[in-house]
Amino acid sequence: MAEKDTTVVTTGGGGGSWFLVGALLVIVAVGGYFFLGGDLSGGGKDIDVSIELPKAD
């Protein structure tokens, strides 16, 4: 009686999952960009800070 061949041949593999991981990273990066206000340079807001010491009498 002939034996049944049960070997599994895998070639390549993982290409689709790496594409999915890359797509998720792009989505997270774009979401973070908009969540943080969409301005990476920080030049859109003027902040004035003035520190004054109390006057000694």
PDBQT receptor file of N, H, CA, C and O in Angstrom, charges set to zero:
ATOM      1  N   MET A   1       0.838  -1.159   0.000  1.00  0.00    +0.000 N 
ATOM      2  CA  MET A   1       0.000   0.000   0.000  1.00  0.00    +0.000 C 
ATOM      3  C   MET A   1       0.896   1.239   0.000  1.00  0.00    +0.000 C 
ATOM      4  O   MET A   1       1.915   1.262   0.691  1.00  0.00    +0.000 OA
ATOM      5  N   ALA A   2       0.537   2.244  -0.748  1.00  0.00    +0.000 N 
ATOM      6  H   ALA A   2      -0.291   2.225  -1.309  1.00  0.00    +0.000 HD
ATOM      7  CA  ALA A   2       1.338   3.462  -0.858  1.00  0.00    +0.000 C 
ATOM      8  C   ALA A   2       1.070   4.375   0.337  1.00  0.00    +0.000 C 
ATOM      9  O   ALA A   2      -0.049   4.478   0.839  1.00  0.00    +0.000 OA
ATOM     10  N   GLU A   3       2.152   5.034   0.771  1.00  0.00    +0.000 N 
ATOM     11  H   GLU A   3       3.061   4.951   0.363  1.00  0.00    +0.000 HD
ATOM     12  CA  GLU A   3       2.002   5.968   1.890  1.00  0.00    +0.000 C 
ATOM     13  C   GLU A   3       1.505   7.317   1.388  1.00  0.00    +0.000 C 
ATOM     14  O   GLU A   3       1.798   7.739   0.269  1.00  0.00    +0.000 OA
ATOM     15  N   LYS A   4       0.767   7.957   2.229  1.00  0.00    +0.000 N 
ATOM     16  H   LYS A   4       0.530   7.614   3.138  1.00  0.00    +0.000 HD
ATOM     17  CA  LYS A   4       0.229   9.276   1.893  1.00  0.00    +0.000 C 
ATOM     18  C   LYS A   4       1.284  10.337   2.210  1.00  0.00    +0.000 C 
ATOM     19  O   LYS A   4       1.896  10.300   3.278  1.00  0.00    +0.000 OA
ATOM     20  N   ASP A   5       1.504  11.291   1.282  1.00  0.00    +0.000 N 
ATOM     21  H   ASP A   5       1.008  11.321   0.414  1.00  0.00    +0.000 HD
ATOM     22  CA  ASP A   5       2.472  12.374   1.488  1.00  0.00    +0.000 C 
ATOM     23  C   ASP A   5       1.799  13.479   2.290  1.00  0.00    +0.000 C 
ATOM     24  O   ASP A   5       0.831  14.084   1.828  1.00  0.00    +0.000 OA
ATOM     25  N   THR A   6       2.311  13.745   3.497  1.00  0.00    +0.000 N 
ATOM     26  H   THR A   6       3.097  13.254   3.873  1.00  0.00    +0.000 HD
ATOM     27  CA  THR A   6       1.693  14.744   4.371  1.00  0.00    +0.000 C 
ATOM     28  C   THR A   6       2.598  15.946   4.597  1.00  0.00    +0.000 C 
ATOM     29  O   THR A   6       2.407  16.690   5.559  1.00  0.00    +0.000 OA
ATOM     30  N   THR A   7       3.581  16.146   3.724  1.00  0.00    +0.000 N 
ATOM     31  H   THR A   7       3.736  15.542   2.942  1.00  0.00    +0.000 HD
ATOM     32  CA  THR A   7       4.470  17.296   3.899  1.00  0.00    +0.000 C 
ATOM     33  C   THR A   7       3.750  18.570   3.484  1.00  0.00    +0.000 C 
ATOM     34  O   THR A   7       2.957  18.580   2.543  1.00  0.00    +0.000 OA
ATOM     35  N   VAL A   8       4.043  19.631   4.200  1.00  0.00    +0.000 N 
ATOM     36  H   VAL A   8       4.688  19.623   4.964  1.00  0.00    +0.000 HD
ATOM     37  CA  VAL A   8       3.441  20.927   3.916  1.00  0.00    +0.000 C 
ATOM     38  C   VAL A   8       4.531  21.830   3.347  1.00  0.00    +0.000 C 
ATOM     39  O   VAL A   8       5.594  21.994   3.945  1.00  0.00    +0.000 OA
ATOM     40  N   VAL A   9       4.257  22.401   2.206  1.00  0.00    +0.000 N 
ATOM     41  H   VAL A   9       3.393  22.268   1.719  1.00  0.00    +0.000 HD
ATOM     42  CA  VAL A   9       5.218  23.274   1.561  1.00  0.00    +0.000 C 
ATOM     43  C   VAL A   9       4.774  24.715   1.779  1.00  0.00    +0.000 C 
ATOM     44  O   VAL A   9       3.675  25.102   1.379  1.00  0.00    +0.000 OA
ATOM     45  N   THR A  10       5.641  25.509   2.418  1.00  0.00    +0.000 N 
ATOM     46  H   THR A  10       6.533  25.194   2.743  1.00  0.00    +0.000 HD
ATOM     47  CA  THR A  10       5.333  26.925   2.603  1.00  0.00    +0.000 C 
ATOM     48  C   THR A  10       6.406  27.739   1.902  1.00  0.00    +0.000 C 
ATOM     49  O   THR A  10       7.600  27.507   2.089  1.00  0.00    +0.000 OA
ATOM     50  N   THR A  11       5.977  28.675   1.111  1.00  0.00    +0.000 N 
ATOM     51  H   THR A  11       5.006  28.863   0.960  1.00  0.00    +0.000 HD
ATOM     52  CA  THR A  11       6.925  29.545   0.411  1.00  0.00    +0.000 C 
ATOM     53  C   THR A  11       6.550  30.981   0.677  1.00  0.00    +0.000 C 
ATOM     54  O   THR A  11       5.371  31.329   0.733  1.00  0.00    +0.000 OA
ATOM     55  N   GLY A  12       7.555  31.810   0.839  1.00  0.00    +0.000 N 
ATOM     56  H   GLY A  12       8.513  31.527   0.793  1.00  0.00    +0.000 HD
ATOM     57  CA  GLY A  12       7.296  33.235   1.062  1.00  0.00    +0.000 C 
ATOM     58  C   GLY A  12       6.606  33.449   2.389  1.00  0.00    +0.000 C 
ATOM     59  O   GLY A  12       7.226  33.352   3.448  1.00  0.00    +0.000 OA
ATOM     60  N   GLY A  13       5.342  33.734   2.328  1.00  0.00    +0.000 N 
ATOM     61  H   GLY A  13       4.838  33.812   1.467  1.00  0.00    +0.000 HD
ATOM     62  CA  GLY A  13       4.548  33.907   3.531  1.00  0.00    +0.000 C 
ATOM     63  C   GLY A  13       4.902  35.176   4.273  1.00  0.00    +0.000 C 
ATOM     64  O   GLY A  13       6.038  35.646   4.204  1.00  0.00    +0.000 OA
ATOM     65  N   GLY A  14       3.962  35.720   4.964  1.00  0.00    +0.000 N 
ATOM     66  H   GLY A  14       3.039  35.338   5.020  1.00  0.00    +0.000 HD
ATOM     67  CA  GLY A  14       4.209  36.889   5.772  1.00  0.00    +0.000 C 
ATOM     68  C   GLY A  14       4.137  38.203   5.021  1.00  0.00    +0.000 C 
ATOM     69  O   GLY A  14       4.104  39.261   5.650  1.00  0.00    +0.000 OA
ATOM     70  N   GLY A  15       4.113  38.173   3.723  1.00  0.00    +0.000 N 
ATOM     71  H   GLY A  15       4.141  37.314   3.212  1.00  0.00    +0.000 HD
ATOM     72  CA  GLY A  15       4.060  39.408   2.945  1.00  0.00    +0.000 C 
ATOM     73  C   GLY A  15       2.788  40.189   3.192  1.00  0.00    +0.000 C 
ATOM     74  O   GLY A  15       2.817  41.410   3.342  1.00  0.00    +0.000 OA
ATOM     75  N   GLY A  16       1.684  39.490   3.234  1.00  0.00    +0.000 N 
ATOM     76  H   GLY A  16       1.661  38.497   3.112  1.00  0.00    +0.000 HD
ATOM     77  CA  GLY A  16       0.402  40.148   3.485  1.00  0.00    +0.000 C 
ATOM     78  C   GLY A  16       0.301  40.703   4.887  1.00  0.00    +0.000 C 
ATOM     79  O   GLY A  16      -0.276  41.769   5.100  1.00  0.00    +0.000 OA
ATOM     80  N   SER A  17       0.862  39.984   5.843  1.00  0.00    +0.000 N 
ATOM     81  H   SER A  17       1.331  39.118   5.669  1.00  0.00    +0.000 HD
ATOM     82  CA  SER A  17       0.786  40.474   7.213  1.00  0.00    +0.000 C 
ATOM     83  C   SER A  17       1.699  41.679   7.414  1.00  0.00    +0.000 C 
ATOM     84  O   SER A  17       1.365  42.578   8.185  1.00  0.00    +0.000 OA
ATOM     85  N   TRP A  18       2.848  41.716   6.733  1.00  0.00    +0.000 N 
ATOM     86  H   TRP A  18       3.120  40.986   6.107  1.00  0.00    +0.000 HD
ATOM     87  CA  TRP A  18       3.717  42.902   6.837  1.00  0.00    +0.000 C 
ATOM     88  C   TRP A  18       3.056  44.107   6.189  1.00  0.00    +0.000 C 
ATOM     89  O   TRP A  18       3.212  45.232   6.665  1.00  0.00    +0.000 OA
ATOM     90  N   PHE A  19       2.318  43.882   5.108  1.00  0.00    +0.000 N 
ATOM     91  H   PHE A  19       2.191  42.969   4.721  1.00  0.00    +0.000 HD
ATOM     92  CA  PHE A  19       1.568  44.971   4.474  1.00  0.00    +0.000 C 
ATOM     93  C   PHE A  19       0.516  45.513   5.436  1.00  0.00    +0.000 C 
ATOM     94  O   PHE A  19       0.322  46.725   5.531  1.00  0.00    +0.000 OA
ATOM     95  N   LEU A  20      -0.157  44.620   6.145  1.00  0.00    +0.000 N 
ATOM     96  H   LEU A  20       0.002  43.636   6.069  1.00  0.00    +0.000 HD
ATOM     97  CA  LEU A  20      -1.181  45.022   7.100  1.00  0.00    +0.000 C 
ATOM     98  C   LEU A  20      -0.556  45.801   8.259  1.00  0.00    +0.000 C 
ATOM     99  O   LEU A  20      -1.115  46.808   8.694  1.00  0.00    +0.000 OA
ATOM    100  N   VAL A  21       0.585  45.353   8.760  1.00  0.00    +0.000 N 
ATOM    101  H   VAL A  21       1.039  44.535   8.407  1.00  0.00    +0.000 HD
ATOM    102  CA  VAL A  21       1.267  46.062   9.844  1.00  0.00    +0.000 C 
ATOM    103  C   VAL A  21       1.680  47.452   9.382  1.00  0.00    +0.000 C 
ATOM    104  O   VAL A  21       1.532  48.417  10.131  1.00  0.00    +0.000 OA
ATOM    105  N   GLY A  22       2.194  47.572   8.167  1.00  0.00    +0.000 N 
ATOM    106  H   GLY A  22       2.315  46.788   7.559  1.00  0.00    +0.000 HD
ATOM    107  CA  GLY A  22       2.574  48.876   7.623  1.00  0.00    +0.000 C 
ATOM    108  C   GLY A  22       1.381  49.793   7.474  1.00  0.00    +0.000 C 
ATOM    109  O   GLY A  22       1.467  50.981   7.782  1.00  0.00    +0.000 OA
ATOM    110  N   ALA A  23       0.263  49.251   7.003  1.00  0.00    +0.000 N 
ATOM    111  H   ALA A  23       0.194  48.285   6.752  1.00  0.00    +0.000 HD
ATOM    112  CA  ALA A  23      -0.951  50.058   6.848  1.00  0.00    +0.000 C 
ATOM    113  C   ALA A  23      -1.445  50.555   8.203  1.00  0.00    +0.000 C 
ATOM    114  O   ALA A  23      -1.890  51.697   8.322  1.00  0.00    +0.000 OA
ATOM    115  N   LEU A  24      -1.370  49.709   9.216  1.00  0.00    +0.000 N 
ATOM    116  H   LEU A  24      -1.009  48.782   9.120  1.00  0.00    +0.000 HD
ATOM    117  CA  LEU A  24      -1.793  50.136  10.556  1.00  0.00    +0.000 C 
ATOM    118  C   LEU A  24      -0.876  51.222  11.104  1.00  0.00    +0.000 C 
ATOM    119  O   LEU A  24      -1.346  52.145  11.770  1.00  0.00    +0.000 OA
ATOM    120  N   LEU A  25       0.408  51.128  10.839  1.00  0.00    +0.000 N 
ATOM    121  H   LEU A  25       0.790  50.378  10.299  1.00  0.00    +0.000 HD
ATOM    122  CA  LEU A  25       1.335  52.166  11.291  1.00  0.00    +0.000 C 
ATOM    123  C   LEU A  25       1.036  53.505  10.624  1.00  0.00    +0.000 C 
ATOM    124  O   LEU A  25       1.111  54.552  11.267  1.00  0.00    +0.000 OA
ATOM    125  N   VAL A  26       0.702  53.472   9.354  1.00  0.00    +0.000 N 
ATOM    126  H   VAL A  26       0.641  52.621   8.832  1.00  0.00    +0.000 HD
ATOM    127  CA  VAL A  26       0.355  54.709   8.642  1.00  0.00    +0.000 C 
ATOM    128  C   VAL A  26      -0.922  55.306   9.228  1.00  0.00    +0.000 C 
ATOM    129  O   VAL A  26      -1.018  56.520   9.408  1.00  0.00    +0.000 OA
ATOM    130  N   ILE A  27      -1.889  54.463   9.521  1.00  0.00    +0.000 N 
ATOM    131  H   ILE A  27      -1.812  53.477   9.374  1.00  0.00    +0.000 HD
ATOM    132  CA  ILE A  27      -3.148  54.946  10.095  1.00  0.00    +0.000 C 
ATOM    133  C   ILE A  27      -2.904  55.579  11.461  1.00  0.00    +0.000 C 
ATOM    134  O   ILE A  27      -3.469  56.629  11.767  1.00  0.00    +0.000 OA
ATOM    135  N   VAL A  28      -2.073  54.951  12.279  1.00  0.00    +0.000 N 
ATOM    136  H   VAL A  28      -1.614  54.098  12.030  1.00  0.00    +0.000 HD
ATOM    137  CA  VAL A  28      -1.764  55.502  13.601  1.00  0.00    +0.000 C 
ATOM    138  C   VAL A  28      -1.013  56.824  13.467  1.00  0.00    +0.000 C 
ATOM    139  O   VAL A  28      -1.277  57.760  14.222  1.00  0.00    +0.000 OA
ATOM    140  N   ALA A  29      -0.077  56.915  12.515  1.00  0.00    +0.000 N 
ATOM    141  H   ALA A  29       0.138  56.154  11.903  1.00  0.00    +0.000 HD
ATOM    142  CA  ALA A  29       0.683  58.154  12.331  1.00  0.00    +0.000 C 
ATOM    143  C   ALA A  29      -0.226  59.295  11.873  1.00  0.00    +0.000 C 
ATOM    144  O   ALA A  29      -0.115  60.411  12.380  1.00  0.00    +0.000 OA
ATOM    145  N   VAL A  30      -1.110  59.032  10.933  1.00  0.00    +0.000 N 
ATOM    146  H   VAL A  30      -1.199  58.125  10.521  1.00  0.00    +0.000 HD
ATOM    147  CA  VAL A  30      -2.024  60.069  10.444  1.00  0.00    +0.000 C 
ATOM    148  C   VAL A  30      -3.009  60.458  11.542  1.00  0.00    +0.000 C 
ATOM    149  O   VAL A  30      -3.311  61.640  11.707  1.00  0.00    +0.000 OA
ATOM    150  N   GLY A  31      -3.508  59.487  12.290  1.00  0.00    +0.000 N 
ATOM    151  H   GLY A  31      -3.262  58.527  12.156  1.00  0.00    +0.000 HD
ATOM    152  CA  GLY A  31      -4.413  59.789  13.402  1.00  0.00    +0.000 C 
ATOM    153  C   GLY A  31      -3.729  60.629  14.467  1.00  0.00    +0.000 C 
ATOM    154  O   GLY A  31      -4.331  61.558  15.006  1.00  0.00    +0.000 OA
ATOM    155  N   GLY A  32      -2.472  60.312  14.777  1.00  0.00    +0.000 N 
ATOM    156  H   GLY A  32      -1.983  59.558  14.340  1.00  0.00    +0.000 HD
ATOM    157  CA  GLY A  32      -1.719  61.102  15.744  1.00  0.00    +0.000 C 
ATOM    158  C   GLY A  32      -1.474  62.511  15.267  1.00  0.00    +0.000 C 
ATOM    159  O   GLY A  32      -1.505  63.453  16.059  1.00  0.00    +0.000 OA
ATOM    160  N   TYR A  33      -1.231  62.667  13.978  1.00  0.00    +0.000 N 
ATOM    161  H   TYR A  33      -1.206  61.902  13.334  1.00  0.00    +0.000 HD
ATOM    162  CA  TYR A  33      -1.015  63.995  13.399  1.00  0.00    +0.000 C 
ATOM    163  C   TYR A  33      -2.252  64.871  13.617  1.00  0.00    +0.000 C 
ATOM    164  O   TYR A  33      -2.136  66.019  14.047  1.00  0.00    +0.000 OA
ATOM    165  N   PHE A  34      -3.420  64.332  13.321  1.00  0.00    +0.000 N 
ATOM    166  H   PHE A  34      -3.514  63.399  12.971  1.00  0.00    +0.000 HD
ATOM    167  CA  PHE A  34      -4.646  65.111  13.489  1.00  0.00    +0.000 C 
ATOM    168  C   PHE A  34      -5.010  65.260  14.960  1.00  0.00    +0.000 C 
ATOM    169  O   PHE A  34      -5.553  66.293  15.352  1.00  0.00    +0.000 OA
ATOM    170  N   PHE A  35      -4.728  64.261  15.778  1.00  0.00    +0.000 N 
ATOM    171  H   PHE A  35      -4.288  63.421  15.459  1.00  0.00    +0.000 HD
ATOM    172  CA  PHE A  35      -5.033  64.343  17.204  1.00  0.00    +0.000 C 
ATOM    173  C   PHE A  35      -4.197  65.424  17.883  1.00  0.00    +0.000 C 
ATOM    174  O   PHE A  35      -4.668  66.076  18.815  1.00  0.00    +0.000 OA
ATOM    175  N   LEU A  36      -2.971  65.617  17.428  1.00  0.00    +0.000 N 
ATOM    176  H   LEU A  36      -2.589  65.087  16.671  1.00  0.00    +0.000 HD
ATOM    177  CA  LEU A  36      -2.097  66.619  18.010  1.00  0.00    +0.000 C 
ATOM    178  C   LEU A  36      -2.279  67.999  17.391  1.00  0.00    +0.000 C 
ATOM    179  O   LEU A  36      -1.470  68.893  17.643  1.00  0.00    +0.000 OA
ATOM    180  N   GLY A  37      -3.292  68.189  16.609  1.00  0.00    +0.000 N 
ATOM    181  H   GLY A  37      -3.949  67.464  16.404  1.00  0.00    +0.000 HD
ATOM    182  CA  GLY A  37      -3.624  69.502  16.096  1.00  0.00    +0.000 C 
ATOM    183  C   GLY A  37      -3.209  69.723  14.659  1.00  0.00    +0.000 C 
ATOM    184  O   GLY A  37      -3.512  70.776  14.098  1.00  0.00    +0.000 OA
ATOM    185  N   GLY A  38      -2.539  68.790  14.049  1.00  0.00    +0.000 N 
ATOM    186  H   GLY A  38      -2.292  67.935  14.504  1.00  0.00    +0.000 HD
ATOM    187  CA  GLY A  38      -2.176  68.895  12.646  1.00  0.00    +0.000 C 
ATOM    188  C   GLY A  38      -1.053  69.865  12.354  1.00  0.00    +0.000 C 
ATOM    189  O   GLY A  38      -0.826  70.204  11.192  1.00  0.00    +0.000 OA
ATOM    190  N   ASP A  39      -0.346  70.321  13.365  1.00  0.00    +0.000 N 
ATOM    191  H   ASP A  39      -0.530  70.047  14.308  1.00  0.00    +0.000 HD
ATOM    192  CA  ASP A  39       0.745  71.258  13.135  1.00  0.00    +0.000 C 
ATOM    193  C   ASP A  39       1.975  70.741  13.874  1.00  0.00    +0.000 C 
ATOM    194  O   ASP A  39       2.079  70.873  15.093  1.00  0.00    +0.000 OA
ATOM    195  N   LEU A  40       2.901  70.156  13.129  1.00  0.00    +0.000 N 
ATOM    196  H   LEU A  40       2.817  70.049  12.139  1.00  0.00    +0.000 HD
ATOM    197  CA  LEU A  40       4.072  69.561  13.753  1.00  0.00    +0.000 C 
ATOM    198  C   LEU A  40       5.136  70.597  14.089  1.00  0.00    +0.000 C 
ATOM    199  O   LEU A  40       5.993  70.347  14.937  1.00  0.00    +0.000 OA
ATOM    200  N   SER A  41       5.096  71.756  13.439  1.00  0.00    +0.000 N 
ATOM    201  H   SER A  41       4.401  71.959  12.750  1.00  0.00    +0.000 HD
ATOM    202  CA  SER A  41       6.131  72.753  13.686  1.00  0.00    +0.000 C 
ATOM    203  C   SER A  41       5.885  73.527  14.979  1.00  0.00    +0.000 C 
ATOM    204  O   SER A  41       6.825  74.081  15.547  1.00  0.00    +0.000 OA
ATOM    205  N   GLY A  42       4.663  73.575  15.445  1.00  0.00    +0.000 N 
ATOM    206  H   GLY A  42       3.899  73.124  14.984  1.00  0.00    +0.000 HD
ATOM    207  CA  GLY A  42       4.340  74.288  16.673  1.00  0.00    +0.000 C 
ATOM    208  C   GLY A  42       4.314  75.789  16.488  1.00  0.00    +0.000 C 
ATOM    209  O   GLY A  42       4.222  76.520  17.474  1.00  0.00    +0.000 OA
ATOM    210  N   GLY A  43       4.393  76.282  15.243  1.00  0.00    +0.000 N 
ATOM    211  H   GLY A  43       4.468  75.688  14.442  1.00  0.00    +0.000 HD
ATOM    212  CA  GLY A  43       4.434  77.710  14.994  1.00  0.00    +0.000 C 
ATOM    213  C   GLY A  43       3.072  78.374  14.953  1.00  0.00    +0.000 C 
ATOM    214  O   GLY A  43       2.989  79.586  14.755  1.00  0.00    +0.000 OA
ATOM    215  N   GLY A  44       2.015  77.621  15.132  1.00  0.00    +0.000 N 
ATOM    216  H   GLY A  44       2.083  76.637  15.293  1.00  0.00    +0.000 HD
ATOM    217  CA  GLY A  44       0.688  78.191  15.026  1.00  0.00    +0.000 C 
ATOM    218  C   GLY A  44       0.221  78.924  16.259  1.00  0.00    +0.000 C 
ATOM    219  O   GLY A  44      -0.760  79.665  16.194  1.00  0.00    +0.000 OA
ATOM    220  N   LYS A  45       0.892  78.744  17.385  1.00  0.00    +0.000 N 
ATOM    221  H   LYS A  45       1.689  78.143  17.438  1.00  0.00    +0.000 HD
ATOM    222  CA  LYS A  45       0.429  79.352  18.629  1.00  0.00    +0.000 C 
ATOM    223  C   LYS A  45       1.529  80.230  19.203  1.00  0.00    +0.000 C 
ATOM    224  O   LYS A  45       2.690  79.823  19.263  1.00  0.00    +0.000 OA
ATOM    225  N   ASP A  46       1.161  81.437  19.624  1.00  0.00    +0.000 N 
ATOM    226  H   ASP A  46       0.219  81.767  19.574  1.00  0.00    +0.000 HD
ATOM    227  CA  ASP A  46       2.104  82.326  20.297  1.00  0.00    +0.000 C 
ATOM    228  C   ASP A  46       1.882  82.195  21.799  1.00  0.00    +0.000 C 
ATOM    229  O   ASP A  46       0.764  82.338  22.293  1.00  0.00    +0.000 OA
ATOM    230  N   ILE A  47       2.956  81.924  22.505  1.00  0.00    +0.000 N 
ATOM    231  H   ILE A  47       3.865  81.807  22.104  1.00  0.00    +0.000 HD
ATOM    232  CA  ILE A  47       2.872  81.789  23.948  1.00  0.00    +0.000 C 
ATOM    233  C   ILE A  47       3.780  82.833  24.572  1.00  0.00    +0.000 C 
ATOM    234  O   ILE A  47       4.983  82.863  24.310  1.00  0.00    +0.000 OA
ATOM    235  N   ASP A  48       3.195  83.689  25.399  1.00  0.00    +0.000 N 
ATOM    236  H   ASP A  48       2.218  83.665  25.611  1.00  0.00    +0.000 HD
ATOM    237  CA  ASP A  48       3.962  84.711  26.123  1.00  0.00    +0.000 C 
ATOM    238  C   ASP A  48       4.033  84.305  27.585  1.00  0.00    +0.000 C 
ATOM    239  O   ASP A  48       3.010  84.105  28.239  1.00  0.00    +0.000 OA
ATOM    240  N   VAL A  49       5.242  84.187  28.082  1.00  0.00    +0.000 N 
ATOM    241  H   VAL A  49       6.074  84.349  27.551  1.00  0.00    +0.000 HD
ATOM    242  CA  VAL A  49       5.452  83.859  29.493  1.00  0.00    +0.000 C 
ATOM    243  C   VAL A  49       6.251  84.986  30.109  1.00  0.00    +0.000 C 
ATOM    244  O   VAL A  49       7.315  85.354  29.611  1.00  0.00    +0.000 OA
ATOM    245  N   SER A  50       5.732  85.531  31.192  1.00  0.00    +0.000 N 
ATOM    246  H   SER A  50       4.868  85.232  31.597  1.00  0.00    +0.000 HD
ATOM    247  CA  SER A  50       6.464  86.594  31.867  1.00  0.00    +0.000 C 
ATOM    248  C   SER A  50       6.599  86.213  33.340  1.00  0.00    +0.000 C 
ATOM    249  O   SER A  50       5.610  85.951  34.025  1.00  0.00    +0.000 OA
ATOM    250  N   ILE A  51       7.830  86.190  33.804  1.00  0.00    +0.000 N 
ATOM    251  H   ILE A  51       8.633  86.403  33.248  1.00  0.00    +0.000 HD
ATOM    252  CA  ILE A  51       8.122  85.822  35.185  1.00  0.00    +0.000 C 
ATOM    253  C   ILE A  51       8.691  87.050  35.884  1.00  0.00    +0.000 C 
ATOM    254  O   ILE A  51       9.711  87.591  35.457  1.00  0.00    +0.000 OA
ATOM    255  N   GLU A  52       8.046  87.484  36.938  1.00  0.00    +0.000 N 
ATOM    256  H   GLU A  52       7.218  87.044  37.285  1.00  0.00    +0.000 HD
ATOM    257  CA  GLU A  52       8.506  88.674  37.677  1.00  0.00    +0.000 C 
ATOM    258  C   GLU A  52       8.713  88.280  39.143  1.00  0.00    +0.000 C 
ATOM    259  O   GLU A  52       7.871  87.628  39.760  1.00  0.00    +0.000 OA
ATOM    260  N   LEU A  53       9.836  88.690  39.663  1.00  0.00    +0.000 N 
ATOM    261  H   LEU A  53      10.520  89.220  39.161  1.00  0.00    +0.000 HD
ATOM    262  CA  LEU A  53      10.117  88.432  41.070  1.00  0.00    +0.000 C 
ATOM    263  C   LEU A  53       9.383  89.464  41.922  1.00  0.00    +0.000 C 
ATOM    264  O   LEU A  53       9.212  90.607  41.498  1.00  0.00    +0.000 OA
ATOM    265  N   PRO A  54       8.953  89.074  43.104  1.00  0.00    +0.000 N 
ATOM    266  CA  PRO A  54       8.285  90.049  43.966  1.00  0.00    +0.000 C 
ATOM    267  C   PRO A  54       9.288  91.115  44.436  1.00  0.00    +0.000 C 
ATOM    268  O   PRO A  54      10.453  90.815  44.694  1.00  0.00    +0.000 OA
ATOM    269  N   LYS A  55       8.823  92.336  44.539  1.00  0.00    +0.000 N 
ATOM    270  H   LYS A  55       7.876  92.580  44.329  1.00  0.00    +0.000 HD
ATOM    271  CA  LYS A  55       9.696  93.436  44.958  1.00  0.00    +0.000 C 
ATOM    272  C   LYS A  55       9.928  93.386  46.464  1.00  0.00    +0.000 C 
ATOM    273  O   LYS A  55       8.994  93.214  47.248  1.00  0.00    +0.000 OA
ATOM    274  N   ALA A  56      11.173  93.536  46.845  1.00  0.00    +0.000 N 
ATOM    275  H   ALA A  56      11.932  93.676  46.209  1.00  0.00    +0.000 HD
ATOM    276  CA  ALA A  56      11.520  93.522  48.267  1.00  0.00    +0.000 C 
ATOM    277  C   ALA A  56      11.325  94.924  48.841  1.00  0.00    +0.000 C 
ATOM    278  O   ALA A  56      11.716  95.907  48.211  1.00  0.00    +0.000 OA
ATOM    279  N   ASP A  57      10.744  95.024  49.990  1.00  0.00    +0.000 N 
ATOM    280  H   ASP A  57      10.426  94.225  50.502  1.00  0.00    +0.000 HD
ATOM    281  CA  ASP A  57      10.524  96.341  50.642  1.00  0.00    +0.000 C 
ATOM    282  C   ASP A  57      11.628  96.673  51.578  1.00  0.00    +0.000 C 
ATOM    283  O   ASP A  57      11.607  97.732  52.205  1.00  0.00    +0.000 OA
TER     284      ASP A  57
